Amino acid sequence: MGKERILSPIKKIRSGISLPHLKGTAELETVFFNPEKVCIPLSQHIGAPCSPCVEVGQEVFVGTKIGDNDAPVCAPIHSSVSGKVTAIVSRNVDGKKTDFIEIESDGKMELDKELKPFPIKTKEDFVKAARLCGLVGLGGAGFPTHIKLNYPETCEIDTLVVNAAECEPYITSDYREAMENPNDLVDCIYLLKDVLKIEKVVIGVEGNKPKAIKNLYAIATDKRDFDDKVKLMKLPTKYPQGAEKVIIYSATGRVLPAGKLPSDVGCIVMNITSLCVLYRFITKGIPLVSKRITVEGTAVKEPKNVTVPIGTKVSELIDFCGGVNDDADKIILGGPMMGNSIADKESVVEKRTNAVLVMKSKAPDTVTPCIRCGRCAESCPMGLTPAKVETANRCSNVEDYLKLNVNLCMECGSCSFVCPAKRPLTQVMRVAKAEVRRMK
């Protein structure tokens, strides 16, 4: 690969786990599915939900803003199809009342005539573009990207970490972005580097993706990198290598404290799909209105990578992939480690969805008493002791939660995965974190 050196991690995580790769859709090119109707939730991010800014009967187009809120932590939501608003309804989602806007598609996918390129010259332009785009974290909690980019002037940002790890089994949506849209990625990386005056860019990808490494290496050797400040880093194939705190540690050796943002340690971390979405908004004016979804799992008949309008019903997406086998038992939005199992047939694809997994039935695990083997502590990338948190939970000892630093937990699921007693440790950690928030 020439003289350009591929970096090794500056620091390696102390633990983590090895998972089967299971990337069966890695070499399947993305196809498009256009449903007859979408049902778009107005809460797809951390922070305040959006309020409707359209009415029933109104004609909309791809990119028409349909929801927004003036709250600082919020991101606007746009129509993902062209057609007519048929209803604005409220539903209970995960115990919370959420508004949905139903739009009947006319099948034309006509762009809103108001969409236009958004030239970037300053940091403020980037912040405004990210908000107008409606961009949020695309695979996790949905943290609005404009807040990430609107760091205080007191923060000295010297490193952009481009997250291409995609370490959970099955999911290949980011991998396909690297394979299918490398030009958007490279242009956005150098635009961010130049406008924000970032000294160094580290593109992190796990070593088990050789074709992606080849594509991403071309970005690091681009002629615009005249000062050799854009580097490709081959990360260990170890879960949860793609977690924000972990990839910062690998790329820079810096520790991100609890409750702090990457900007507090001089970094901006962006997923490769987020960068491509942002670049397409800058150059074409098209906001975040669709997602590439990996449809996979042990019970899917025809696994695919599918780009769908946001608001597409999960059930229709699965049908587009040939349906499921007779032994299908569980549908998971996201990966097998951090995704959420769903039972509602009305569930839809949203900004934060990157995979739909359908798994076959299996015998339930037999939960046995803790044998104090310490494997949960050995596997935890944050150095926590989940078994002790479980003990505190049984005793309703909230004070011990603070002593055991439960807020550092990223809910990666490693502790539950390695536990020979099949204890529900990840669920206990979630409960403990919720208790700490209530106590505060």
Residue pairs with C-beta under 8 A, 6 or more apart in sequence:
1 214
1 217
2 221
4 217
4 220
4 221
4 228
4 232
5 231
6 213
6 217
6 220
6 231
6 232
6 233
6 234
7 202
7 231
7 232
7 233
7 234
8 233
8 234
9 233
9 235
9 236
9 250
9 251
10 250
10 251
10 252
10 253
11 249
11 250
11 253
12 236
12 250
13 236
13 238
13 241
13 246
13 249
13 250
13 381
14 381
14 383
15 378
15 379
15 380
15 381
15 383
15 414
16 238
16 239
16 240
16 241
16 246
16 379
16 381
16 414
17 238
17 239
17 379
17 414
17 417
17 418
18 237
18 238
18 239
19 167
19 168
19 169
19 239
19 337
19 417
20 169
21 169
21 208
21 237
22 169
22 170
22 296
23 169
23 170
23 171
23 172
23 175
24 170
24 296
24 303
25 170
25 172
25 294
25 295
25 296
25 303
25 304
25 305
26 172
26 175
26 176
26 209
28 172
28 176
28 303
28 304
28 305
29 176
29 180
29 305
30 176
30 180
30 292
30 305
30 306
30 307
31 304
31 305
31 306
31 307
32 306
32 307
32 308
33 306
33 307
33 308
33 312
33 316
33 317
33 320
34 81
34 105
34 107
34 109
34 308
34 309
35 81
35 105
35 308
35 309
35 312
35 313
35 316
36 104
36 105
36 107
37 86
37 102
37 103
37 104
37 105
38 80
38 81
38 102
38 103
38 105
38 309
38 310
38 311
38 312
38 348
39 100
39 101
39 102
39 103
39 311
39 313
39 346
39 348
40 66
40 67
40 77
40 79
40 80
40 100
40 101
40 102
40 103
40 310
40 311
40 348
40 350
41 77
41 93
41 98
41 99
41 100
41 311
41 348
41 350
42 49
42 50
42 51
42 52
42 67
42 77
42 98
42 99
42 100
42 101
43 49
43 50
43 93
43 96
43 98
43 99
44 75
44 77
44 136
44 142
44 310
44 350
44 351
44 352
45 73
45 74
45 75
45 136
45 137
45 141
45 142
45 143
45 144
45 351
45 352
46 73
46 136
46 141
46 142
46 143
46 144
47 71
47 72
47 73
47 74
47 75
47 144
48 69
48 71
48 73
48 74
49 69
49 74
49 98
49 99
50 67
50 68
50 69
50 74
50 75
50 76
50 77
50 99
51 67
51 68
51 69
51 99
52 66
52 67
52 88
52 99
52 101
53 65
53 66
53 67
53 68
54 60
54 64
54 66
54 79
54 85
54 101
55 85
55 88
56 85
56 86
56 87
56 88
57 84
57 85
58 84
58 85
59 83
59 84
59 85
60 66
60 79
60 81
60 82
60 83
60 84
60 85
60 103
60 112
61 79
61 82
61 110
61 111
61 112
61 113
62 78
62 79
62 80
62 81
62 82
62 109
62 110
62 111
62 112
62 286
62 289
63 78
63 79
63 111
63 112
63 114
63 115
63 285
63 286
63 287
63 289
64 78
64 79
64 112
64 114
65 76
65 77
65 78
65 79
66 77
66 78
66 79
66 85
66 101
66 103
67 76
67 77
67 99
67 101
68 74
68 76
68 77
72 147
73 144
73 147
74 144
75 131
75 134
75 135
75 136
75 142
75 144
75 145
75 146
76 131
76 132
76 134
76 287
77 134
78 134
78 287
78 288
78 289
79 101
79 103
79 112
79 289
80 103
80 289
80 290
80 309
80 310
80 311
80 312
81 103
81 105
81 106
81 109
81 309
81 311
82 105
82 106
82 108
82 109
82 110
82 111
83 103
83 104
83 105
83 106
84 103
84 104
84 106
85 101
85 102
85 103
86 102
86 103
86 104
87 101
87 102
88 99
88 100
88 101
88 102
89 99
89 100
89 102
90 97
90 98
90 99
90 100
91 97
91 98
91 100
91 346
92 98
93 344
100 311
100 348
101 311
103 311
105 309
111 286
115 284
115 285
115 286
115 287
116 285
117 282
117 283
117 284
117 285
118 125
118 128
118 129
118 132
118 281
118 282
118 285
119 125
119 282
120 126
120 129
120 191
120 195
120 282
121 195
122 195
123 149
123 195
123 196
125 195
126 149
126 192
126 195
126 196
127 146
127 149
127 150
128 146
129 278
129 281
129 282
130 144
130 145
130 146
130 148
130 149
130 278
131 144
131 146
132 281
132 287
133 145
133 277
133 278
133 281
133 287
133 288
134 287
134 288
134 351
135 144
135 145
135 146
135 274
135 277
135 278
135 281
135 287
135 288
136 142
136 143
136 144
136 145
136 288
136 351
136 352
137 143
137 145
137 271
137 274
137 352
138 271
138 273
138 274
138 277
138 291
138 351
138 352
138 354
139 174
139 271
139 334
139 352
139 354
140 338
140 352
141 352
142 351
142 352
145 270
145 274
145 278
148 261
148 262
148 263
148 268
148 269
148 270
149 268
151 157
151 261
151 263
151 268
152 263
155 263
155 264
155 266
156 266
157 196
157 198
157 263
157 266
157 267
157 268
158 198
158 199
158 200
158 266
158 267
159 198
159 199
159 200
159 201
159 202
159 251
159 252
159 266
159 267
159 268
160 189
160 192
160 193
160 196
160 198
160 200
160 201
160 202
160 267
160 268
160 270
161 201
161 202
161 204
161 247
161 248
161 251
161 252
161 262
161 267
161 268
161 269
161 270
162 185
162 189
162 201
162 202
162 203
162 204
162 270
162 271
162 272
162 275
163 204
163 242
163 244
163 247
163 269
163 270
163 271
163 272
164 174
164 175
164 178
164 203
164 204
164 205
164 209
164 212
164 216
164 271
164 272
165 204
165 205
165 206
165 235
165 241
165 242
165 247
166 172
166 173
166 174
166 175
166 206
166 209
166 242
167 206
167 237
167 238
167 239
167 240
167 241
167 242
168 239
168 240
168 242
168 334
168 335
168 336
168 337
168 338
168 355
169 335
169 336
169 337
170 294
170 296
170 297
170 335
170 336
170 355
170 357
171 294
171 296
171 334
171 335
171 354
171 355
172 294
172 296
172 305
173 273
173 291
173 292
173 293
173 294
173 305
173 354
173 355
174 271
174 272
174 273
174 354
175 209
175 212
176 292
176 305
177 185
177 272
177 273
177 276
177 292
178 185
178 205
178 212
178 215
178 216
178 272
179 211
179 212
179 215
181 276
182 215
182 216
182 218
182 219
184 275
184 276
184 279
184 280
185 219
185 272
185 275
185 276
185 279
186 218
186 219
186 222
187 279
188 275
188 276
188 278
188 279
188 282
189 201
189 203
189 219
189 230
189 275
190 222
190 224
190 225
190 230
191 279
191 282
192 198
192 268
192 270
192 275
193 201
193 229
193 230
196 268
198 268
199 229
200 229
200 230
200 231
201 229
201 230
201 231
202 231
202 233
202 251
202 252
203 216
203 219
203 220
203 230
203 231
203 232
203 233
204 233
204 235
204 241
204 247
204 250
204 251
205 212
205 213
205 216
205 232
205 233
205 234
205 235
206 234
206 235
206 236
206 237
206 241
206 242
207 213
207 234
207 235
207 236
207 237
208 237
213 232
213 234
216 232
217 232
219 230
219 232
220 230
220 231
220 232
222 230
233 250
233 251
235 241
235 247
235 250
236 250
239 337
239 412
239 414
240 246
240 337
240 381
240 410
240 412
240 414
241 247
241 250
243 381
243 410
243 412
244 256
244 262
244 269
245 255
245 256
245 381
245 382
245 410
246 381
247 269
248 254
248 256
248 262
248 265
248 267
248 269
249 255
249 256
251 267
252 265
252 266
252 267
254 265
254 266
254 267
255 265
256 262
256 264
256 265
257 264
258 405
258 407
258 408
259 407
262 268
262 269
273 292
277 288
280 286
281 287
281 288
288 310
288 351
289 309
289 310
290 307
290 308
290 309
290 310
291 307
291 308
291 310
291 349
291 350
291 351
291 353
291 354
292 305
292 306
292 307
292 354
293 305
293 306
293 307
293 308
293 317
293 349
293 353
293 354
293 355
293 356
294 303
294 304
294 305
294 354
294 355
294 356
295 303
295 304
295 305
295 306
295 317
295 318
295 320
295 321
295 355
295 356
295 357
295 358
296 303
296 355
296 356
296 357
297 303
297 332
297 356
297 357
297 358
297 359
297 360
298 358
298 359
298 360
299 324
299 325
299 327
299 328
299 329
299 358
299 359
299 360
300 318
300 321
300 322
300 324
300 325
300 357
300 358
301 321
301 322
301 323
301 324
301 325
302 321
302 322
303 321
304 320
304 321
306 317
306 320
306 321
308 317
308 349
309 349
310 348
310 349
310 350
310 351
311 348
311 349
311 350
312 348
312 349
313 345
313 346
313 347
313 348
313 349
314 331
314 333
314 342
314 345
314 347
314 348
314 349
314 356
315 345
315 347
317 349
317 356
318 324
318 331
318 356
318 358
324 358
325 360
327 360
327 361
328 358
328 359
328 360
328 361
329 359
329 360
329 361
329 362
330 341
330 358
330 359
330 361
331 341
331 342
331 343
331 347
331 356
331 357
331 358
331 359
332 339
332 340
332 341
332 342
332 355
332 356
332 357
332 358
332 359
333 339
333 340
333 342
333 347
333 353
333 355
333 356
334 340
334 353
334 354
334 355
334 357
335 354
335 355
335 357
336 357
336 359
337 412
337 413
337 414
337 417
338 411
338 412
338 413
339 355
339 357
349 356
365 422
366 422
367 421
367 422
367 423
367 424
368 421
368 422
369 421
370 387
370 390
370 421
370 423
371 420
371 421
372 387
373 420
374 387
375 418
375 419
375 420
376 385
376 386
376 387
376 414
376 415
376 418
376 419
376 423
376 425
377 383
377 384
377 385
377 386
377 387
378 418
379 414
379 415
379 417
379 418
380 386
380 414
380 415
381 410
381 412
381 414
382 405
382 408
382 409
382 410
383 408
384 404
384 405
384 406
384 408
384 409
384 429
385 404
386 409
386 415
386 425
386 426
386 428
386 429
387 423
387 425
388 400
388 404
389 400
389 401
389 404
389 406
389 425
389 428
389 429
389 432
390 423
390 425
390 428
392 398
392 400
392 401
392 404
392 432
393 428
393 431
393 432
398 435
398 436
398 439
401 432
401 433
401 435
401 436
402 436
404 432
406 429
406 432
406 433
406 436
407 433
407 436
409 429
409 430
409 432
409 433
411 426
411 429
411 430
411 433
412 426
413 426
415 425
415 426
415 429
416 422
416 423
416 424
416 425
416 426
416 427
419 425
